[in-house]
Amino acid sequence: MSGNIDGKVTKELSPCHAVIFDLDGTLIDTEKLYRRYWPEALAHFGYELSDERALMLRSLGRPFAPAQFRAWFGEDFDYPAVRAYRGKLIEEHIAREGVAAKLHAKEALTELHKRGITVAIATATDPERTNRYLKLAGLSGLIPTIISATMVSQGKPAPDIYLYACRELGLPPEACIAVEDAPNGVKSAYEAGCRVVMIPDQTEPDEEIRSMLYARADSLAEIPDIAAKEA
């Protein structure tokens, strides 16, 4: 039998054959840029976004993000224009300062490879930028399978991206651990049937999110051992 994050006894788990990572805020330190530049982009167009609402947008994909902005700012809100401007601000920031890997990212990925555990990425970021950011962060070549929300009809928190990733890996979701930093990503992986490990990036999980977690970790350094428990 296995225990979950609250110490409750659960049913026997399948062996872990793969770890699927979120990108922004999990493997690379870029989630904070969305928190910073969504409000700046909105201000450019005459809107105001609180920090609380900016945090709600973490890993929120299509069609949920456009719908959320319309709920906040009205049906005439020009989501593509504001999102494009936000993207411009982030790219300018990265051109100035680069992209940093999260602490222990390279070591964790290398150790998982050594242990024979498959690794993949499931991210809202498009494949071109994902590969570019991984290269800038010094992680290029360590993750052979990259799944983007551009490949599915619905982004996080819908389960589509994780279900697609599991199919690409040829594994059932219960044989995969998903590593996420934000609530919308946790919900996506949980609904797909993966075991979810959260490494909180900017906020701690609330009671609802905690109930979805297989484990909570302080850093990526813990991931190989968590995966190996069921490997």
C-alpha positions in Angstrom: 0.0 0.0 0.0 1.1 3.6 -0.5 0.5 6.8 1.3 -0.5 10.1 -0.1 0.5 13.6 1.0 -1.9 13.6 3.9 -0.6 10.2 5.1 -3.8 8.3 4.2 -3.4 4.8 2.9 -4.2 4.4 -0.7 -4.4 1.5 -3.2 -1.2 -0.1 -4.6 0.3 2.1 -7.3 1.7 1.1 -10.7 5.4 1.4 -11.2 6.5 4.9 -12.3 8.0 4.7 -15.8 8.0 8.5 -16.7 8.2 11.9 -15.2 6.4 14.6 -17.1 7.5 18.2 -16.2 5.7 21.5 -16.6 8.1 24.1 -18.0 7.6 27.6 -16.7 8.1 27.8 -12.9 9.0 24.2 -12.7 12.1 23.6 -14.8 12.9 27.2 -15.7 12.4 30.3 -13.6 10.0 32.1 -16.0 6.6 31.9 -14.3 7.4 35.1 -12.4 7.7 36.9 -15.7 4.0 36.2 -16.5 3.1 37.5 -13.0 5.0 40.7 -13.8 4.2 41.3 -17.4 0.5 40.4 -17.6 -0.3 43.5 -15.5 2.1 45.7 -17.5 0.6 44.6 -20.8 -2.9 45.2 -19.5 -1.9 48.7 -18.2 -0.6 49.5 -21.7 -4.1 48.9 -23.0 -5.8 50.8 -20.1 -6.7 47.9 -17.8 -5.7 47.1 -14.3 -4.8 43.6 -13.1 -4.3 42.8 -9.4 -1.5 40.5 -8.3 -4.1 38.1 -7.0 -5.6 37.8 -10.5 -2.2 37.6 -12.1 -1.5 34.5 -10.0 -4.7 32.9 -11.1 -3.4 33.0 -14.7 -0.5 30.7 -14.0 -0.7 27.8 -16.5 -4.2 28.8 -17.6 -4.5 27.8 -21.3 -6.9 28.0 -24.2 -9.9 28.5 -24.1 -9.9 29.3 -20.4 -7.6 32.3 -20.4 -9.5 34.3 -23.1 -12.8 33.5 -21.3 -11.4 34.6 -18.0 -10.2 37.9 -19.4 -13.6 38.5 -21.0 -15.3 37.8 -17.6 -13.0 40.4 -16.0 -13.0 43.1 -18.6 -15.9 42.5 -21.0 -16.7 40.8 -24.2 -14.9 43.3 -26.3 -11.6 42.6 -24.6 -8.9 42.1 -27.3 -7.1 39.0 -25.8 -4.8 38.3 -28.8 -3.5 41.9 -28.8 -2.8 42.1 -25.1 -1.3 38.6 -25.1 1.0 39.5 -28.0 2.2 42.7 -26.1 2.8 40.6 -23.0 4.9 38.2 -25.1 6.9 41.1 -26.5 7.7 42.4 -23.0 8.7 38.9 -21.9 11.0 38.4 -24.9 12.6 41.8 -24.3 13.3 40.7 -20.7 14.8 37.4 -21.8 16.9 39.1 -24.4 18.3 41.3 -21.6 18.6 38.7 -18.8 18.4 35.3 -20.3 16.6 32.3 -18.8 17.6 30.6 -15.6 17.0 26.9 -14.8 15.3 26.2 -11.6 17.6 24.9 -8.8 18.8 21.3 -9.4 17.0 21.0 -12.7 19.9 19.6 -14.7 21.0 17.3 -11.9 17.4 15.9 -11.5 17.0 15.3 -15.2 20.4 13.6 -15.5 19.7 11.4 -12.5 16.3 10.3 -13.9 18.0 9.3 -17.2 20.6 7.3 -15.2 17.8 5.5 -13.4 16.1 4.6 -16.7 13.0 6.8 -16.1 11.6 8.5 -19.2 11.3 12.3 -19.0 9.0 14.6 -21.0 7.6 18.2 -20.9 3.9 19.2 -21.0 3.7 23.0 -21.3 1.6 25.8 -22.5 4.6 27.3 -24.3 4.9 26.6 -28.0 7.6 24.1 -29.1 9.9 26.7 -30.7 10.1 28.8 -27.6 10.3 25.7 -25.4 13.4 24.5 -27.2 14.9 28.0 -27.2 14.3 28.5 -23.5 15.7 25.1 -22.6 18.9 25.9 -24.6 19.2 29.3 -22.8 18.8 27.5 -19.5 21.4 24.9 -20.3 18.9 22.0 -20.4 18.8 21.4 -24.1 19.0 17.7 -25.1 17.9 16.4 -21.7 14.2 16.1 -22.5 13.5 14.2 -25.7 9.7 14.5 -25.7 8.1 18.0 -25.7 4.3 18.2 -25.6 2.8 21.7 -26.1 -0.7 22.9 -25.5 -0.7 24.0 -29.1 -1.0 20.2 -29.9 -4.4 19.8 -28.1 -7.8 21.5 -28.2 -7.8 22.6 -24.6 -4.9 23.8 -22.4 -4.5 23.4 -18.6 -6.5 23.0 -16.4 -8.1 20.5 -18.8 -6.4 17.1 -18.8 -5.8 17.1 -22.6 -2.1 17.9 -22.6 -1.3 15.2 -20.1 -3.4 12.6 -21.8 -1.7 13.4 -25.1 1.7 13.2 -23.4 0.9 9.8 -22.0 -0.2 8.5 -25.3 3.0 9.8 -27.0 5.0 8.0 -24.3 2.9 4.8 -24.8 2.1 4.7 -21.0 -1.0 4.8 -19.0 -1.4 8.0 -16.9 -1.1 6.0 -13.6 2.4 5.0 -14.6 3.5 8.7 -14.9 4.4 11.3 -12.4 3.6 14.9 -13.3 5.7 17.7 -11.7 3.9 21.1 -11.5 4.3 24.4 -9.7 0.8 26.0 -10.0 -2.8 25.0 -9.3 -4.0 24.9 -12.9 -1.2 22.5 -13.9 -1.9 20.3 -10.9 -5.6 20.1 -11.8 -4.7 19.2 -15.4 -2.4 16.3 -14.4 -4.7 15.1 -11.7 -7.7 14.9 -14.0 -5.6 13.0 -16.5 -4.9 10.4 -13.9 -1.2 11.1 -13.3 0.4 11.2 -9.8 1.1 14.8 -9.2 4.1 16.2 -7.4 3.9 19.9 -6.7 7.0 22.1 -6.2 5.3 25.4 -5.3 6.9 28.4 -7.1 5.0 31.4 -5.9 2.2 30.2 -3.7 1.6 27.2 -1.5 -1.2 24.7 -2.4 -4.6 25.3 -0.8 -6.7 22.5 0.7 -8.3 21.6 -2.7 -4.9 21.4 -4.4 -3.3 19.4 -1.6 -6.0 16.8 -2.0 -4.8 16.2 -5.5 -1.2 15.7 -4.7 0.8 12.5 -4.5 3.6 14.6 -2.9 4.8 18.1 -2.3 8.5 18.8 -2.8 10.8 21.7 -2.0 12.9 21.4 -5.1 13.6 19.3 -8.2 16.4 17.5 -6.2 13.7 15.3 -4.6 12.1 14.2 -7.8 14.4 11.2 -8.7 13.9 9.6 -5.3 10.1 10.2 -5.4 9.9 8.6 -8.8 12.2 5.7 -7.8 9.9 4.8 -4.9 7.5 3.3 -7.5 10.0 2.6 -10.2 
